Amino acid sequence: MFLDLYEEVPLAALNYLTAECNYGGRVTDDKDRRTLTTAVRNIYCAGILQDGFFLNASGSYRVPIDELQSHEATVDYVRQWPLMPSPDVFGFNDNADITKDLKEVAQTLTTVLITQSAGGGGAGAKSFDEIMMEMSKDIVAKLPPNFDMEVAMKRYPVRYDECKNTVICQELAKFNKLLDRVRGSLQTLQKAVKGLVVMDAALEGLSKNMLNNQTPLLWMKVSYPSLKPLSSYIAELLERLDFFQHWLDDGPPTVFQMPNFFFVQAFMTGVMQNFARKYTIPIDTIEFDFAFLGAAPTAAPEDGAYTHGLYIEGARMNDQLKLDEALPKVLFSPMCIIVLKPCEADKLSKYPHYACPCYRTTDRRGVLATTGHSSNFVMFIRVPTDHTPEHWITAGAAMFNSLAD
């Protein structure tokens, strides 16, 4: 039946129809759709009808040959396949095994933390209250004062020709709100430990999160997305605050650290608006073109922006500034400097590339917005490569603003 259908229906159409019939579940956006289509294409292909066709790159799994005339012979043939499939069966890099193991360990430790008691230690050990007081005082002492919004608005007023002025003021306001929440909750927690205020459910959750080195849910309600533990979250927060303090004091940087933005889409829109207003072009006809640099530039570009700070999983940038296979045991590779170059949509440069999705965190998921994209999704970055796009889609190659450790 399949042979008759294969002869009558074009293979590309058959692949498309089969992939499109799948909906719901984990297929929620266009990234899921293209992954599913690529996976189906590996099955609905001319090679699948050939004896000994490789089902994976290493050839450890192959299509049974015609000489196997009986059911028992075919079963015996299948039993010769490895019992434990390697990552390349699914198109992944060998590092995928490490990622899987780390995730399983993290889930186990999370379960243990949930079930552990809040009892004190042995003789001479610090009490729970003492630990909370020390941690909260240490974090509060590290936090800088809030940004002076009056100074920020005087130095970076609203200007028609420089939309990034609006971006920095919006970012500073968001970070001030986060600083107020972090500093205020920790100071209230100190009072609760001393018995000066009531220890309510929110403060109780804050103390438990801190004890387990987890970023408090109380902060995440006004925070940028982050999967980091508490210690790493505070270090990242201080790094972001330092970046914007230098911007406020010394002017816009030559290279913008993309992960430091509270809302990176606003920065990207500001770059596009500057270009559109400079050349009087409708902004809805503009898209980002990309260039990749191996060395840090010394001056800002005439149009667009230099960005840095992203990480890539499932691949890496090689010395020729092309997407290549990830190095063994290197789960996340630093991305080179990326140039965001606004241009008219019909003038985008053409080169063999992979449309690499960029996410804010490694979760690769979020609330589905009205645009059809996840709220965790930033944009597609067209990265040059000598491999086919399907190779990287199957490998799950993606970029991230923030890692989970």
C-alpha positions in Angstrom: 0.0 0.0 0.0 2.8 2.4 0.9 4.5 1.7 -2.4 1.3 2.5 -4.3 0.9 5.7 -2.4 4.5 6.6 -2.8 4.2 6.3 -6.6 1.0 8.4 -6.8 1.7 11.2 -4.2 4.9 13.3 -4.3 7.1 12.4 -1.4 7.4 16.1 -0.2 3.6 16.4 -0.1 3.3 13.1 1.8 5.9 14.2 4.3 4.1 17.6 4.7 0.7 16.1 5.2 1.8 13.5 7.7 3.7 16.2 9.8 0.7 18.6 9.6 -1.7 16.0 10.9 0.1 16.1 14.2 -1.1 18.9 16.5 -1.5 19.7 20.1 0.6 18.2 22.9 4.2 19.5 22.6 3.6 21.0 19.1 2.8 24.5 20.2 4.8 26.8 17.9 6.7 27.0 14.6 9.9 25.6 16.2 8.1 22.5 17.3 6.5 22.2 13.8 9.8 22.3 11.9 11.3 19.8 14.3 8.4 17.4 13.7 8.6 18.0 10.0 12.3 17.2 10.0 11.8 14.0 12.0 9.0 12.8 9.7 11.3 13.5 6.7 13.8 11.0 8.0 11.1 8.3 7.7 9.2 9.4 4.6 12.2 9.4 2.2 13.2 7.3 -0.8 16.0 5.6 1.1 13.7 3.9 3.6 12.7 1.5 0.8 16.3 0.3 0.3 17.8 -2.7 2.0 20.2 -1.8 4.7 19.3 1.9 4.7 21.0 3.7 7.6 18.5 4.8 10.2 21.2 6.7 12.1 24.5 8.3 11.2 26.7 5.5 12.7 24.8 2.8 10.9 24.1 0.8 14.1 20.4 0.7 13.1 19.5 -0.3 9.5 16.4 -1.3 7.5 16.0 -5.1 7.4 17.2 -6.7 4.1 15.0 -8.7 1.7 16.9 -12.0 2.5 15.0 -12.1 5.8 12.0 -14.0 4.6 10.4 -15.0 7.9 9.1 -13.1 10.8 11.5 -14.9 13.2 14.5 -13.9 11.1 13.4 -10.3 11.1 13.0 -10.3 14.9 16.4 -11.8 15.3 17.8 -9.1 13.1 16.2 -6.4 15.2 17.5 -8.0 18.4 21.0 -7.5 17.2 20.5 -3.7 17.5 22.0 -2.1 20.6 19.7 -2.2 23.6 20.7 1.2 24.8 20.3 3.7 22.0 23.1 6.3 21.5 22.2 10.0 21.1 22.9 9.9 17.4 19.8 7.7 16.9 17.8 10.9 17.5 20.3 13.1 15.7 21.8 14.5 18.9 25.5 15.1 19.8 27.1 12.7 22.3 26.9 15.5 24.9 23.1 14.8 25.0 23.8 11.9 27.4 25.5 14.3 29.8 22.6 16.7 29.6 20.2 13.8 30.3 22.1 12.6 33.3 22.5 16.1 34.8 18.7 16.6 34.5 18.0 13.4 36.2 20.3 14.2 39.1 18.8 17.7 39.4 15.3 16.2 39.6 16.4 13.8 42.3 18.0 16.5 44.3 14.9 18.7 44.0 12.8 15.8 45.3 15.2 15.3 48.3 15.0 19.1 49.1 11.2 18.9 49.1 11.1 16.0 51.5 13.8 17.2 53.9 12.9 18.5 57.3 13.7 22.0 58.6 15.3 20.8 61.8 18.5 22.3 63.2 22.0 20.8 63.1 24.0 19.2 65.8 25.8 20.8 68.7 27.7 24.0 67.7 25.9 24.3 64.4 24.2 27.5 63.4 20.5 27.7 63.8 18.0 28.3 61.0 17.4 31.9 62.1 21.2 32.6 62.3 21.7 31.3 58.8 18.8 33.4 57.5 20.2 36.6 59.1 23.6 36.1 57.7 22.5 35.3 54.2 20.0 38.2 54.1 22.6 40.7 55.5 25.2 39.5 53.0 22.9 39.9 50.0 21.6 43.4 51.1 25.2 44.6 51.7 26.1 43.6 48.1 23.2 45.4 46.5 23.9 48.9 45.1 21.5 51.8 45.6 18.7 52.2 43.2 19.3 54.0 39.9 18.6 57.8 40.0 15.8 58.0 37.4 15.9 61.9 37.3 19.6 61.7 36.3 18.9 59.0 33.8 16.1 60.9 32.1 18.3 64.1 31.9 21.2 62.2 30.4 19.0 60.1 28.1 16.0 62.1 27.2 13.3 61.0 24.7 14.8 61.6 21.3 13.4 60.9 17.8 16.7 59.8 16.4 17.9 57.7 19.4 15.4 55.2 20.6 17.9 53.4 22.9 17.5 56.3 25.3 14.0 55.1 26.0 15.3 51.5 26.3 17.8 52.3 29.1 15.3 54.4 31.1 12.8 51.5 30.9 15.4 49.0 31.9 16.5 51.1 34.9 12.9 51.4 36.1 12.5 47.6 35.9 15.7 47.0 37.8 14.7 49.6 40.5 11.5 47.7 41.0 13.4 44.4 41.4 15.9 46.0 43.8 13.1 47.3 45.9 11.6 43.8 46.1 14.8 42.0 46.9 16.0 44.6 49.4 12.6 45.1 51.0 11.8 41.4 51.4 15.2 40.7 53.0 14.9 43.5 55.4 11.4 42.4 56.4 12.7 38.8 56.8 15.4 40.1 59.2 12.6 41.8 61.2 10.6 38.6 61.2 13.5 36.6 62.5 13.9 39.1 65.4 10.2 38.9 66.1 9.4 42.4 65.1 6.9 41.5 62.4 4.8 38.4 61.7 6.4 35.6 59.6 3.8 35.3 56.9 3.6 32.7 54.1 5.5 34.8 51.7 8.4 35.3 54.1 8.3 31.6 55.0 8.7 30.7 51.4 11.5 33.2 51.0 13.4 31.7 53.9 13.0 28.1 52.6 14.1 29.1 49.1 17.2 30.8 50.5 18.1 27.8 52.7 17.9 25.5 49.6 19.9 28.0 47.4 16.8 28.6 45.2 15.9 31.9 43.7 12.8 33.0 45.7 9.5 33.0 44.0 8.7 36.3 45.7 11.4 37.9 43.6 10.7 36.1 40.3 7.3 37.9 40.1 9.1 41.1 39.2 12.3 39.6 37.9 13.7 38.8 34.5 13.4 35.0 33.6 16.2 33.0 35.3 16.7 29.3 36.1 19.8 29.9 38.2 20.2 29.0 41.9 20.2 31.8 44.4 24.0 32.3 44.6 24.4 32.5 40.8 21.2 34.7 40.5 22.7 37.3 42.8 26.0 37.3 40.9 24.2 37.7 37.6 22.0 40.5 39.0 25.1 42.4 40.2 26.6 41.9 36.7 23.6 43.3 35.0 23.4 46.3 37.4 27.0 47.1 36.8 26.5 47.0 33.0 23.7 49.5 33.2 25.6 51.7 35.7 28.5 52.0 33.2 26.0 52.8 30.4 24.4 55.4 32.6 27.7 57.0 33.6 29.9 56.5 30.5 27.3 56.4 27.6 26.2 53.5 25.4 28.8 50.7 25.2 30.4 49.6 22.0 29.2 46.0 22.4 25.9 45.4 24.2 25.7 42.4 26.4 22.4 41.0 25.2 21.7 38.8 28.3 21.8 41.8 30.6 18.6 43.3 29.3 15.4 42.9 31.3 13.4 42.9 28.0 15.7 42.3 25.1 13.0 42.7 22.5 12.7 46.4 23.4 16.4 46.9 22.7 16.0 45.1 19.3 13.0 47.3 18.5 15.0 50.4 19.4 17.8 49.5 17.0 15.3 48.9 14.3 13.5 52.2 15.0 16.8 54.1 14.8 17.4 52.7 11.3 13.9 53.2 10.1 13.8 56.9 11.2 17.3 57.6 9.9 16.4 56.4 6.4 12.6 57.1 6.6 11.7 53.5 5.9 8.6 51.8 7.3 9.7 49.7 10.3 7.4 46.8 9.3 9.5 46.3 6.1 12.8 46.0 8.1 14.4 42.8 9.4 17.7 42.0 11.0 20.6 40.8 8.9 23.5 39.3 10.8 27.3 39.3 10.7 29.7 37.5 13.0 33.0 38.8 14.4 35.9 37.0 16.0 37.5 40.1 17.6 35.9 42.8 19.7 35.4 46.1 17.7 36.7 49.4 18.9 33.9 51.6 17.7 30.1 51.3 17.4 28.7 50.5 13.9 27.1 53.3 11.8 23.9 51.3 11.8 22.7 48.5 14.0 24.5 47.2 17.1 27.2 44.8 18.3 25.9 42.2 20.7 27.7 39.6 22.8 27.1 37.2 25.7 25.0 34.4 24.1 25.6 30.7 24.6 24.9 27.9 22.1 23.9 24.3 22.9 24.3 21.4 20.5 26.9 23.2 18.3 29.7 25.8 18.4 31.2 28.5 16.2 34.5 27.3 14.7 37.5 29.4 13.7 35.9 30.1 10.3 32.9 31.6 12.2 30.6 28.9 10.9 28.4 26.6 12.9 30.1 23.3 13.7 29.8 20.2 15.9 30.0 20.8 19.6 33.3 19.7 21.3 33.1 16.6 23.5 31.9 17.3 27.1 31.3 21.0 26.3 27.5 21.4 26.7 27.3 25.2 26.1 29.8 27.1 24.0 30.2 30.9 24.1 28.9 32.6 21.0 31.0 35.1 19.1 30.1 38.8 18.7 26.9 39.1 16.6 26.2 42.2 14.6 22.5 43.2 14.4 22.2 44.9 11.0 18.8 46.3 10.2 18.0 46.3 6.5 15.0 46.1 4.2 13.6 42.6 4.0 14.3 42.2 0.3 17.9 43.1 0.8 18.9 40.4 3.2 22.2 38.7 2.5 22.0 35.2 1.1 24.3 32.4 2.4 24.0 28.8 3.5 22.7 29.2 7.0 20.7 27.7 9.9 17.9 29.7 11.4 19.0 29.2 15.0 16.3 30.0 17.7 17.5 32.2 20.5 15.8 31.9 23.9 16.0 33.8 27.2 16.6 30.7 29.3 17.4 27.0 28.6 13.9 26.1 29.4 12.9 26.5 25.7 9.4 27.1 26.7 7.1 29.8 28.1 3.6 31.3 27.8 2.4 31.3 24.2 2.0 34.9 23.1 -0.5 36.3 20.5 2.4 36.3 18.0 2.5 32.5 18.1 5.9 32.5 19.7 6.8 31.5 23.3 7.4 34.4 25.7 10.8 32.8 26.3 11.7 33.1 22.6 13.8 36.1 21.4 14.4 35.7 17.7 15.9 33.5 14.9 19.5 34.2 14.2 20.7 33.1 10.7 24.1 31.4 11.4 26.4 30.4 8.5 27.1 26.7 8.3 28.3 24.0 5.9 25.7 21.5 7.2 22.1 21.4 6.2 19.5 23.1 8.4 17.9 19.7 9.0 21.1 18.6 10.7 21.0 21.3 13.3 17.2 21.1 13.7 17.6 17.4 14.6 20.5 18.2 16.9 18.4 20.8 18.8 21.0 23.6 18.3 19.8 26.8 20.0 21.2 29.9 21.6 20.4 31.2 25.1 20.8 34.5 27.0 21.1 32.8 30.4 22.1 29.4 31.5 20.8 27.4 34.5 23.9 27.4 36.6 
